[in-house]
Amino acid sequence: MIKSALLATAICFAFVVPASAQQTVKCDEASLTKMRADIDALTDADKKAKSLESWTAADAAFKANNLDECNARIGDTGKNMDSGAGAPATTTQ
């Protein structure tokens, strides 16, 4: 009985903890502008270069009205900026 209660608790935490740790970035002009300012403020040249490359792809996708691609590239940009140090970025439209 206790084992099944512990198992159920562990399964719940497996889904709740990652969801609560995610960062959401919307693909819009304001988010892209804010993200670019954050990239410009980076001091690590490697992170900055990788982030700028994926941000440029996100911006191009946004201007082409391809929100799925923009969201994917914003997620990549967040990951490049964090470099695994924080929670991975996720995107919404």
C-alpha positions as CSV (number, residue, x, y, z in Angstrom):
1,M,0.0,0.0,0.0
2,I,2.8,2.4,0.9
3,K,4.8,1.4,-2.1
4,S,1.9,2.3,-4.5
5,A,1.4,5.7,-2.7
6,L,5.1,6.5,-3.1
7,L,5.0,5.4,-6.7
8,A,2.0,7.6,-7.5
9,T,3.7,10.6,-5.8
10,A,6.9,10.0,-7.7
11,I,5.0,9.9,-11.0
12,C,3.2,13.1,-10.1
13,F,6.5,14.9,-9.4
14,A,8.0,13.6,-12.6
15,F,5.4,15.6,-14.6
16,V,4.9,18.6,-12.2
17,V,8.5,19.6,-11.6
18,P,9.6,20.0,-15.2
19,A,6.4,21.9,-16.1
20,S,6.9,24.4,-13.3
21,A,10.6,25.0,-14.2
22,Q,9.9,25.9,-17.8
23,Q,10.2,29.4,-19.2
24,T,7.7,30.6,-21.8
25,V,8.7,33.0,-24.5
26,K,6.1,34.3,-27.0
27,C,7.0,34.9,-30.6
28,D,6.2,38.6,-31.0
29,E,8.0,41.8,-31.7
30,A,8.3,42.7,-28.0
31,S,9.8,39.3,-27.0
32,L,12.2,39.4,-29.9
33,T,13.3,42.9,-29.0
34,K,13.8,42.0,-25.3
35,M,15.7,38.8,-26.2
36,R,18.0,40.8,-28.5
37,A,18.8,43.3,-25.7
38,D,19.5,40.3,-23.4
39,I,21.8,38.8,-26.1
40,D,23.6,42.2,-26.5
41,A,24.2,42.2,-22.7
42,L,26.0,38.8,-22.7
43,T,29.6,38.8,-21.9
44,D,30.5,35.3,-23.1
45,A,31.4,35.7,-26.8
46,D,30.6,32.0,-27.6
47,K,27.1,32.2,-26.0
48,K,26.6,35.6,-27.7
49,A,27.5,34.3,-31.1
50,K,25.3,31.2,-30.9
51,S,22.4,33.1,-29.4
52,L,22.6,35.8,-32.1
53,E,22.6,33.2,-34.8
54,S,19.5,31.5,-33.6
55,W,17.8,34.9,-32.7
56,T,18.4,36.0,-36.3
57,A,16.7,32.9,-37.6
58,A,13.8,33.5,-35.2
59,D,13.5,37.1,-36.4
60,A,13.5,36.1,-40.0
61,A,10.8,33.5,-39.4
62,F,8.7,36.1,-37.5
63,K,9.0,38.6,-40.4
64,A,8.0,35.8,-42.8
65,N,4.9,35.1,-40.5
66,N,6.2,31.5,-39.8
67,L,5.3,31.3,-36.1
68,D,6.1,27.6,-35.7
69,E,9.7,28.2,-37.0
70,C,10.0,31.4,-34.9
71,N,8.9,29.5,-31.8
72,A,11.5,26.8,-32.4
73,R,14.3,29.3,-33.0
74,I,13.3,31.3,-29.9
75,G,13.6,28.1,-27.9
76,D,17.1,27.5,-29.4
77,T,18.1,31.1,-28.5
78,G,17.0,30.6,-24.9
79,K,19.0,27.4,-24.7
80,N,22.0,29.0,-26.2
81,M,21.8,31.9,-23.8
82,D,21.4,29.6,-20.8
83,S,23.9,27.0,-22.1
84,G,22.3,24.4,-19.8
85,A,22.8,26.6,-16.7
86,G,19.1,27.1,-16.2
87,A,15.7,25.7,-17.2
88,P,15.3,25.2,-20.9
89,A,13.1,27.7,-22.7
90,T,9.9,26.6,-24.2
91,T,7.7,28.5,-26.5
92,T,4.1,29.3,-27.1
93,Q,2.3,31.3,-29.8
